[in-house]
Amino acid sequence: MFELNPEQLAVVRELKLLVLDVDGVLTDGRLFFDDSGREYKCFHARDGHGIKLLRQTGVEVAVISGRKSNSVTLRMQGLGVEHVYQGHENKRAAFADVLQRLNLQSQQVAYVGDDVLDLPIMRQVGFAVAVKDANFAVLEHAHWRTTIPGGLGAVREVCDLIMQVQGTLDGVLQSYL
């Protein structure tokens, strides 16, 4: 189903945390504002369900975003994601905090990004993922690329990959069959 080399397979089997960027990963990267300056974001339902399924298997999920948005707060609350860091253009401090809170090493983490603000974290983690339509520099530094653009189900693809490699996908799907 997913093509990974033996080294990537070994890393993905040991993942305990998936960290996501927001704009360009959980959304398609476009920013919508009304005349009052309120920001709106569009999230894909499959990404949300993938996050819920992955969390059921014991893999934690965190969000680190350079921007602040109430939409993100509300969406992550609805998905049960407790580790939400917003307004962190320099994402290193937020990443260090979530590692400390969960008592994890960076090798136990996958990170999904789309732009150069994501590179400092992508270069630290065990499994760096770029969405299909990511910036060229992010694509160059990724261990793996989604086949779906950001905001259109790319996060679900990553969640499914992790569950497939960790052997938990069939069990999660069984409850729907």
Summary of the structure (lengths in Angstrom):
residues: 177
radius of gyration: 15.2
end to end distance: 19.5
largest distance: 51.6
contacts: 590
relative contact order: 0.21
helix: 43%
strand: 15%
